[in-house]
Amino acid sequence: MTIITFLGMIGVKKEKEEWRAINEPAEYLFNPALIHALGLSDEPYRYENMFPLLLKNFSDARIIAVGTPESIDAQEALLAQRHPDIRHNFEKITLDDAHDYHDIFRKLGDLMMADEEIIVDISHSYRHLPALMMVDMIIANIKNPGRVRHILFAKELERFRRYRIIDLREYLTLANISYALASFTKNYTIATTVRTVDEIYQTLLNELSRFGDHILANSFEALLMPEGDKPSLVRQIIDNIELIKHHERTRDLIHPLVPSLDSISKHMKEVSRQAERPMDERLYFFARLMYDKGYLLNALTLVDEAAAAYCVEAFRKLPTISKSVKMFDAAIQNRDNPKLYNRYELTNIAKNIVKIGKFYKKNLYREDDATIMEQFIEATRDYINEHYWKLKNLRDFLFACDETRNNLAHANSDKRLDHVRLEIKNLLIRYEEVCYEEDPLKRFTN
């Protein structure tokens, strides 16, 4: 383990070109969590500043002291005068120009690679040095969240007399969490390097990462359905956000994160409500969502599937077709023949019959297994043939979805991104116009 400490001028004064120790030792009391983590005494420690305290009580650690030539000389003089018993060797990093921020930042960045486990003491020195170190630690913590174990800071209780040593490590965690939440809110992704050693936060990050994986794969059932004995993934995210907001260990720290947490929780509740909606409405909701997040191919795929689901939901209500739809549903539920009876086959058949009517044919696998499918095809085809010309706008829309999807899915598409985005936006608008407003299959007619 390596301890990096910043040296200041506390406890010393220059007299006749020589450094002299001044002031009586102050009391330093460690926070209970640090006492437990570092195996320290709960009694106050008495030292002039943090430097001799660390040398005396962490004799097995590698200690690196960072300071100006003046502060290093001053603290070495203090050790010689007040603590001649301390024999701990320490390494010195001398900052010849305390105001060369770029050089200091580079040196501090190199120090972050000194060990796999680091404790940093930022109690003393020029104010900008601990500030620069905090930036370096934030960067390092994104790459390796376990490297910085503790950030020690002597919180002043009584000037020059009493201090409480607290751990600022959790603020590094908040920086990681804030970055992760912002990334997720923007595009549902969380970089694999964004991690934390705190389980309560890491659980939420893991769940958000799983959410992103599922939604980008259009695996909506994995988001909305219970996971064995556990609630749905979206419900788990909502519950863990509430836990973080109210847990005694985190509730007083996370104020800067609350707006992002609340925003994500609100979004998860909106997503959760889709579990109760019919498939066509659910798919259209996610199509708009993917479009807003910039996932154009996902959005196009989903609006196409929403249109096919609109056909199925409409047929479910039509007296001449509803019975065959229910039988198809039952076959899917019973897993009679998964190759024939699945959601994709149901919606794909419905969509294609609307598109080509009496010309639709299906190559069936085995006659015994295909009876339910044949009945659905026959009933649907009869209805579409009877109302074929009334469905022109819906048919044109379905063809437009297929054509746009095929063009975008091929790597040799020569259309510019802004043109593709406009095409998909127009399809989303047309979906509302055709399916919701015109409603040629009477899907929303009571």
Buried (B, 14 or more C-beta within 10 A) or exposed (E): BBBBBBBBBBBBEEEEEEBBBEEEBBBBBBBEBBBEBBEBEEEBBEBBBBBBBBBBBBEEBBBBBBBBEBBBBBBBBBBEEBBEEBEBEBEEBEBEEBEEEEEBBEBBBEBBEBBEBBBBBBBBBBEEBBEBBBEBBBEBBBEBBEBBBBBBBBEEEEEBEBBBBBBBBBBBBBBBBBBBBEBBBEEBBBEEEBBBBBEBBBBBBBBBBBBBBBBBEBEBEBBBEEEEEEBBBBBBBBBBBEBBBEBEEBEEBBEEBEEBBEEBBEBBEEBBEBBEEBBBBBBBBBBBBBBEBEBBEBBBBBBBBBBBBBBBBBBBBBEEBEBBBEBBBEBBEEEEBEEBBBBEBBBBBBBBBBBBBEEBEBEEEEEEBBEBBEBBBEBBBBBBEEBBEEBEBBBEBBEBBBEBBEBBEEEEEEEEEEEBBEBBEEBBEBBEEBBEEEBBBEBBEE
